[in-house]
Amino acid sequence: MKETIAVEEELSSVVNVLENAGYHVVGMDDPGWKDAAAVVISGVDRDFMDAQNISTRASVIDASGLTAEQVLKVVEDRTS
């Protein structure tokens, strides 16, 4: 299995595409999301997880305006 990717719950089509590509997908409510290789959010204009000071080493990917397949490509580019 490939890396773990954290995805906001409203991005169900992204979850499906990532899982079909072999990634382990966790929700943002999963305590292990901070150890994910990438975090996919629905938009950077929102307060990320209702907190201003969240720190993660993961690549944060803004999925707004992207198809699920485009998000997969960005994830692959940033985690390989």
N, C-alpha and C positions, 0 to 999 in steps of 0.2 A: 504494500500500500504506500502511496505517496504521502507527502506532508499533510499536516493538519491545517485546515483553513477555517477561520471563524467567519460566519456570515450572519448578517442581520436577518431576523426571521421573516420579514416581509419579502425577501428575495428568494422565494421558493424555487423559481425557475433556475436561478443560479445554483442553488443547492443541488438540484437534480443533475445539472450538467457537470458540476464538479465531482459529485459522487460517481457518475457514469464514467468519468475520466480517471477514477481510481483514488481521488483525494478523500481523506477522512474529514468530514465537515462537522463542526460543532456550532451551536448557537451562541449568541452573545451572553446568554444566561448561564452557560456552562463555565464552571470555574477554571477550566483548562484553556479558555480562549486566549489568555495572555501568553501562552506558550506556542500559539499558532504561528506558522510561517508567514501567513498573510491574514489580513482582516478586510472583509468586503462590507462596505457600508452603502446605504442608499443615497447618501448625499452629504457633502462636507459642510453645508450650511446649517445642519442640525447640530445640536449639542451632543457630541459623541458619548453615548451611554449615560447621558444626563450628568456628566461630570466634566469639569474643565481641565483637570490635572492628571489624566490617565496617561501612563507611560507604557509603551510597548516597543519591543525591538522589531516587531513584525512590519511588513510593508502594508500600509493602509491604502486600499483601492476604493475609489469612489465609483460606484456602479451606475450613477445617474447618467442617462443618455446612452448607455451601452446595452447591447444584447447579452444574453447569458453566454453565448459563444465568444463574444468579445471579452467578457470578464475572464473566461477560461484562458484565453490567449494572454491576457495581462498577467494572470496568476502564473502561468507557465513561464513567461518571460522573467518574472521577478523572483521565482523560487528555484530556477534551474541554475 
